Amino acid sequence: MLADFILNPIVLRIILGLVGFLIVFVCSKSLIKKRSSTMVSAAILALIFGVILLCEAIIPGVLAYFIPEAPLSRIRLLVAILSIYMVLLTFESIRLTQLKEKYALLWLIPCAILIALTCCPSIMVEIRARFGMEFSSQMVAVMFVAMLFAVYMISMTLSNGESKISAIAQRCAILEQRIEELEKKLKEKE
């Protein structure tokens, strides 16, 4: 009986509208405070989602005009939107100096490739003809190569950092020994 009440189209629209309004209210409040860049980007994404929920609650079926019919086109649209969001988030992180440019490339290059693949289906058709891959396996392959490259770059950075830390520790030990020797000489002179 409760399930029938909740699954009623009017009740669903009211719930969608309330949830959408709540998300828009909370995200707007968060955006006004602007705590950090990741919080701002997450609030913007949630705000867009809340506006979409509100639009769907007010005018049912409005999303049908923007979302393609074919499931593969829906996936392409979602991948493009997420890639564009990651590009914007990366640029925002660079602007706030939370992310160095060399690491930003680890995010920008795969996102650019994903955007190109989703916006130009002819590229995907050519890849499919040459390698016999479907859209989802193409996306997985692109992300796999990007993640391998990212892991390699992170390991190189960690290795360089460890060698620098080792050199600094050795230098500190030498300086401590020199300070102790100088203190002993100073005590002897006194």
C-alpha positions in Angstrom: 0.0 0.0 0.0 2.9 2.4 0.8 4.7 1.3 -2.3 1.6 2.1 -4.4 1.4 5.6 -2.8 5.1 6.3 -3.4 5.0 5.0 -7.0 2.1 7.3 -7.8 3.4 9.7 -10.5 2.2 12.8 -8.7 3.9 11.7 -5.4 7.1 10.9 -7.4 7.1 14.4 -8.9 6.6 16.0 -5.5 9.4 13.9 -4.0 11.6 14.8 -7.0 10.8 18.5 -6.6 11.5 18.4 -2.9 14.8 16.6 -3.3 15.8 18.9 -6.2 14.9 22.0 -4.2 16.8 20.7 -1.1 19.9 19.9 -3.3 19.7 23.4 -4.9 19.3 25.1 -1.6 22.2 23.3 0.1 24.5 23.6 -2.9 23.8 27.3 -3.3 24.5 27.9 0.4 27.8 25.9 0.0 28.8 27.9 -3.1 28.2 31.1 -1.3 30.7 30.0 1.4 33.3 28.6 -1.1 35.2 26.5 1.3 37.6 24.7 -1.2 37.9 24.1 -4.9 36.9 20.4 -4.6 33.9 21.5 -2.5 33.0 24.1 -5.1 33.2 21.8 -8.0 31.2 19.1 -6.2 28.6 21.7 -5.2 28.3 22.9 -8.8 27.8 19.3 -10.0 25.2 18.7 -7.4 23.6 22.0 -8.1 23.2 21.0 -11.8 21.8 17.7 -10.7 19.3 19.5 -8.4 18.2 21.8 -11.2 17.7 18.8 -13.4 15.5 17.1 -10.7 13.5 20.3 -10.3 13.0 20.7 -14.1 11.8 17.1 -14.3 9.5 17.6 -11.4 7.9 20.7 -12.8 7.8 19.6 -16.5 7.8 15.8 -16.7 9.6 14.5 -19.7 11.7 17.6 -20.2 14.9 15.5 -20.1 13.7 13.3 -22.9 14.4 16.3 -25.3 18.1 16.4 -24.2 18.9 12.7 -23.7 19.2 10.6 -26.8 17.1 7.5 -27.4 19.9 5.0 -28.1 21.7 3.5 -25.0 25.1 3.9 -26.7 24.4 7.6 -27.3 23.4 8.0 -23.6 26.7 6.5 -22.6 28.6 8.7 -25.0 26.8 11.8 -23.6 27.6 10.8 -20.0 31.3 10.2 -20.8 31.5 13.5 -22.6 29.9 15.4 -19.7 32.1 13.7 -17.1 35.2 14.4 -19.2 34.3 18.0 -19.6 33.7 18.2 -15.8 37.1 16.6 -15.1 38.8 19.2 -17.5 37.1 22.0 -15.6 38.0 20.6 -12.3 41.6 20.1 -13.4 41.9 23.7 -14.6 40.4 24.9 -11.3 42.9 22.9 -9.3 45.8 24.3 -11.4 44.4 27.8 -10.8 44.3 27.3 -7.1 47.8 25.8 -7.2 46.6 22.5 -5.7 47.8 20.5 -8.8 51.0 20.9 -10.7 50.9 21.3 -14.5 52.8 18.1 -15.2 50.2 16.1 -13.2 47.4 18.0 -14.8 48.4 16.5 -18.1 47.7 13.1 -16.6 44.1 14.1 -16.4 43.8 16.4 -19.4 45.1 14.1 -22.1 42.7 11.1 -21.3 39.8 13.6 -21.0 40.7 15.2 -24.3 40.9 11.7 -25.9 37.5 10.8 -24.4 35.9 14.0 -25.6 37.3 13.5 -29.1 36.0 9.9 -29.2 32.5 10.9 -28.0 32.1 14.0 -30.1 33.5 12.4 -33.3 31.8 8.9 -33.7 33.7 8.5 -37.0 36.9 8.0 -35.1 35.3 5.3 -33.1 33.9 3.6 -36.2 37.5 3.6 -37.6 38.9 2.1 -34.4 36.1 -0.4 -34.3 36.9 -1.5 -37.9 40.6 -1.8 -37.3 40.6 -3.4 -33.8 37.1 -4.9 -33.6 36.3 -3.0 -30.4 33.0 -1.8 -29.2 32.4 1.6 -27.6 32.6 0.5 -24.1 35.8 -1.5 -24.6 37.3 1.5 -26.4 36.6 3.7 -23.4 38.1 1.1 -21.0 41.2 0.8 -23.2 41.7 4.6 -23.2 41.2 4.8 -19.5 43.5 1.7 -18.9 46.3 3.3 -20.9 45.8 6.6 -19.1 45.9 5.0 -15.7 49.0 3.0 -16.6 50.7 6.2 -17.6 49.5 8.0 -14.4 50.7 5.1 -12.2 54.1 5.2 -13.9 54.4 9.0 -13.5 53.4 8.7 -9.8 55.9 6.0 -9.2 58.7 8.1 -10.8 57.7 11.0 -8.6 57.7 8.9 -5.5 61.1 7.4 -6.4 62.6 10.8 -6.9 61.0 12.0 -3.7 62.5 9.1 -1.8 66.0 9.7 -3.1 65.7 13.4 -2.2 64.5 12.5 1.3 67.4 10.1 1.7 69.9 12.8 0.6 68.3 15.3 3.0 68.5 12.8 5.9 72.2 12.1 5.2 72.9 15.9 5.0 71.0 16.4 8.3 73.0 13.7 10.0 76.3 15.2 8.8 75.2 18.7 10.0 74.2 17.3 13.4 77.6 15.6 13.7 79.3 18.9 12.9 77.2 20.8 15.4 78.0 18.2 18.1 81.7 18.6 17.3 81.6 22.3 17.4 79.7 22.2 20.7 82.4 19.9 22.1 85.2 22.3 20.9 83.3 25.3 22.4 83.0 23.5 25.7 86.7 22.6 25.7 87.6 26.3 25.0 85.4 27.5 27.8 
